[in-house]
Amino acid sequence: MMRSNSKSILPTFSVRAAAKSYGKEAMILLLNRQGVNIKVTERMVQLIAGTFDHELMTLLLDRHREDIVITDKVVKAAAGNSRSGVEVMELLLNLQGDEVIITEEVSKAAAGNFESGVDIMELLLDRRGHDVMITEEVTKAAAGNSKSGIEVIELLLNRRGDEVMITEEVIKAAAGNPEIGVEVMELLLNRRGHDMMITEEVIKAAAGNSRSGVGVMELLLDLRGDVMITEEVVTAVIEAAANAGGLCY
């Protein structure tokens, strides 16, 4: 009885372990192994779409096409795949066409993808532009993207222009961007400065940014001399310094 039970739970357990620990080669072994009855779950497809390259997703679809439903969670995982998201997303679009739903969460994942954000967003705009809504949340994700945010925002501004709303939340995300906050803020000011209100909340976001906040505040103070430095802004500076270990007692 023990041997029978072990066999019944082994395939699912093995796939989960392979996806998390052993990598692509172990997954290929399991998918190709004769006699291993793998139960394909949505979570499993999400892990593969968001972690591995298109070769593994292709193999999964070849072996278990009838068991797989490409849900919005799977598409979101592909959009957030930093190394191979473009190839995986292209595979899904080629195989499933209009069945691939481009939700706001999918667009947000693409806009916030550190490594491949601009390429995935460009693919979505090229292939399914009529379904891609450039909401505040999508633009905010791009503004806070600390690696490819500049390129993603430039793409959105160039392709969708006035649809891109530069709200306080978007400006706060740029001000709080730890790596390229200055560059993102500069881009927004150059392209859409007339739409931007530099509020106390924006200055607080910059003040709380211990990595690039000084540069962001300097940029805003130089360009917008009427920026108010309130007690809350000063407190945010002190707290950021303390959290970063920058205060001596």
matplotlib code that plots the C-alpha trace (Angstrom):
import matplotlib.pyplot as plt

x = [0.0, 2.8, 4.5, 1.2, 0.6, 4.1, 3.7, 0.5, 2.0, 5.5, 4.8, 3.1, 5.7, 8.6, 7.4, 7.1, 10.5, 12.0, 10.4, 11.8, 15.1, 16.6, 15.8, 15.1, 16.9, 14.9, 11.6, 12.5, 13.4, 10.0, 8.0, 9.7, 9.7, 7.4, 5.0, 5.1, 1.6, 2.0, -1.0, -0.7, -2.0, -2.5, 0.3, 2.7, 2.0, 2.5, 5.9, 7.1, 5.8, 7.3, 10.6, 11.9, 12.4, 10.0, 11.6, 10.2, 6.8, 6.7, 7.5, 4.8, 2.2, 3.3, 2.9, -0.2, -2.0, -5.4, -4.8, -3.6, -5.7, -3.8, -5.4, -4.7, -2.4, -0.3, -0.1, 0.9, 3.6, 5.0, 4.9, 7.0, 9.5, 12.7, 14.9, 12.6, 9.3, 9.4, 9.8, 7.2, 4.7, 5.2, 4.7, 1.4, 0.1, 1.0, -0.6, -3.7, -4.3, -7.2, -7.8, -4.8, -6.4, -4.3, -5.5, -4.3, -2.3, -0.5, 0.4, 1.6, 3.8, 5.3, 5.8, 7.6, 9.7, 13.3, 15.1, 12.6, 10.0, 10.3, 10.5, 7.5, 5.4, 6.4, 5.3, 2.0, 1.4, 2.4, 0.3, -2.6, -2.4, -6.2, -6.4, -3.6, -5.0, -2.4, -3.9, -2.4, -1.3, 0.6, 2.4, 3.1, 4.7, 6.9, 7.9, 9.0, 10.9, 14.4, 16.2, 14.2, 11.7, 13.0, 12.7, 9.2, 7.9, 9.5, 7.8, 4.4, 4.7, 5.8, 3.1, 0.2, 0.9, -2.0, -3.4, -0.5, -1.8, 1.0, -0.8, 0.5, 0.9, 3.0, 5.3, 5.6, 6.7, 9.4, 10.5, 10.9, 12.6, 15.8, 18.2, 17.1, 14.7, 16.5, 16.5, 12.8, 11.8, 13.9, 12.1, 8.7, 9.5, 10.9, 8.0, 5.1, 6.2, 3.1, 0.9, 2.9, 2.1, 5.0, 3.0, 4.2, 3.6, 6.0, 8.7, 8.1, 8.6, 11.9, 13.0, 12.3, 14.4, 17.8, 19.4, 18.6, 16.4, 18.9, 19.3, 15.5, 15.0, 17.8, 16.3, 12.8, 14.2, 16.2, 13.3, 10.4, 11.6, 8.2, 8.5, 7.4, 9.8, 7.5, 8.1, 6.9, 9.5, 12.3, 11.1, 11.1, 14.7, 15.7, 13.8, 15.3, 18.8, 18.2, 16.8, 19.8, 22.2, 23.2, 22.8, 25.6, 24.8]
y = [0.0, 2.4, 1.8, 2.4, 5.7, 6.9, 6.4, 8.3, 11.4, 11.3, 13.0, 16.1, 16.5, 15.9, 18.6, 21.1, 20.3, 20.5, 23.8, 25.4, 23.7, 21.6, 23.7, 23.2, 19.9, 18.2, 19.5, 18.2, 14.8, 14.6, 15.8, 13.3, 10.4, 7.6, 6.3, 9.4, 10.7, 14.4, 16.3, 19.8, 22.5, 26.2, 26.9, 24.6, 26.4, 29.8, 28.7, 27.5, 30.6, 33.0, 31.2, 29.3, 29.8, 29.2, 25.8, 24.3, 25.9, 24.5, 21.0, 21.4, 22.4, 19.6, 17.0, 18.3, 20.7, 19.3, 19.8, 23.4, 26.5, 29.8, 31.9, 35.5, 34.4, 32.4, 35.4, 37.7, 35.3, 35.3, 39.1, 39.2, 36.6, 38.7, 36.5, 34.9, 36.8, 38.0, 34.5, 32.9, 35.6, 35.3, 31.6, 32.1, 34.7, 32.5, 29.4, 30.9, 34.1, 36.2, 33.7, 35.3, 38.0, 41.1, 42.4, 45.5, 43.1, 41.7, 45.1, 46.1, 43.0, 43.9, 47.6, 46.6, 43.8, 44.9, 43.1, 42.7, 45.3, 47.4, 44.4, 42.7, 45.9, 46.5, 43.0, 43.5, 46.9, 45.4, 42.3, 43.3, 47.1, 47.5, 45.4, 47.1, 49.8, 52.3, 52.9, 54.9, 51.6, 50.5, 53.9, 53.8, 50.3, 51.7, 54.8, 52.6, 50.1, 50.6, 49.1, 49.6, 52.2, 55.0, 52.8, 51.6, 55.1, 56.4, 53.6, 54.4, 58.1, 57.5, 55.0, 56.1, 59.8, 61.5, 58.2, 58.2, 60.0, 61.6, 61.5, 62.2, 58.4, 58.1, 61.0, 59.5, 56.2, 58.0, 60.0, 56.8, 54.9, 53.8, 53.4, 55.7, 58.1, 61.2, 60.0, 58.9, 62.2, 64.1, 62.3, 63.0, 66.7, 67.0, 65.3, 66.1, 68.8, 70.9, 68.1, 67.6, 68.9, 68.6, 68.0, 67.5, 63.8, 63.7, 65.5, 63.1, 60.1, 61.6, 62.4, 58.8, 57.5, 56.7, 55.8, 58.5, 60.8, 63.6, 63.8, 63.8, 66.6, 68.6, 68.3, 69.3, 72.2, 73.5, 73.3, 74.1, 76.7, 76.8, 73.3, 73.4, 71.7, 70.7, 69.1, 65.8, 66.0, 66.6, 63.7, 61.5, 62.4, 61.6, 58.3, 57.2, 58.0, 56.0, 53.0, 53.1, 53.2, 56.8, 58.3, 58.4, 58.7]
z = [0.0, 0.8, -2.5, -4.4, -2.5, -3.2, -6.9, -7.0, -5.4, -6.9, -10.3, -8.9, -6.1, -8.6, -11.0, -8.2, -6.9, -10.4, -11.1, -7.9, -7.5, -10.3, -13.3, -16.9, -17.4, -14.7, -16.0, -19.5, -18.1, -16.3, -19.3, -21.6, -19.2, -20.4, -17.7, -15.5, -15.3, -14.6, -13.4, -15.0, -12.7, -13.3, -10.8, -12.6, -15.9, -14.2, -12.8, -16.2, -18.0, -15.5, -14.8, -17.8, -21.6, -24.4, -25.2, -21.9, -22.5, -26.0, -24.6, -22.0, -24.6, -26.9, -24.2, -22.4, -24.7, -23.9, -20.1, -20.3, -20.1, -20.7, -17.9, -17.2, -14.4, -16.8, -19.2, -16.3, -15.3, -18.9, -18.9, -15.7, -16.9, -16.9, -19.0, -21.6, -21.4, -25.0, -26.4, -24.0, -24.7, -28.4, -28.2, -26.3, -28.7, -31.7, -30.3, -28.6, -30.5, -29.2, -26.4, -24.6, -22.5, -22.0, -18.7, -16.7, -14.5, -17.6, -18.8, -15.3, -15.2, -18.6, -17.6, -14.4, -15.9, -15.1, -17.9, -20.8, -20.0, -23.1, -25.5, -24.0, -24.0, -27.6, -28.5, -26.8, -28.5, -31.9, -31.7, -29.4, -29.1, -29.2, -26.0, -24.1, -21.8, -20.6, -17.1, -14.2, -12.7, -15.8, -16.1, -12.4, -12.8, -15.6, -13.6, -10.7, -12.8, -11.6, -14.6, -17.8, -16.7, -18.9, -22.1, -21.2, -20.5, -23.7, -25.6, -24.0, -24.7, -28.3, -29.1, -27.0, -26.3, -24.5, -23.3, -20.8, -17.7, -15.6, -12.2, -8.7, -8.2, -11.3, -10.3, -6.8, -8.3, -10.3, -7.3, -5.3, -8.0, -6.2, -9.2, -12.0, -10.3, -11.6, -15.2, -15.1, -13.5, -16.1, -18.9, -17.5, -17.0, -20.5, -22.2, -20.0, -17.6, -18.2, -16.9, -13.7, -10.2, -7.8, -4.6, -1.0, -1.5, -4.4, -2.4, 0.4, -1.9, -3.1, 0.4, 1.4, -1.5, 0.1, -3.1, -5.7, -3.7, -3.3, -7.0, -7.5, -5.0, -6.5, -9.9, -8.6, -6.6, -9.5, -12.0, -9.6, -7.1, -5.4, -4.0, -0.3, 2.2, 5.0, 8.4, 6.9, 4.1, 6.6, 8.7, 5.6, 4.9, 8.5, 8.5, 5.1, 6.4, 9.6, 7.7, 5.4, 8.3, 7.5, 11.0, 13.6, 17.3]

ax = plt.figure().add_subplot(projection="3d")
ax.plot(x, y, z, "-o")
ax.set_aspect("equal")
plt.show()
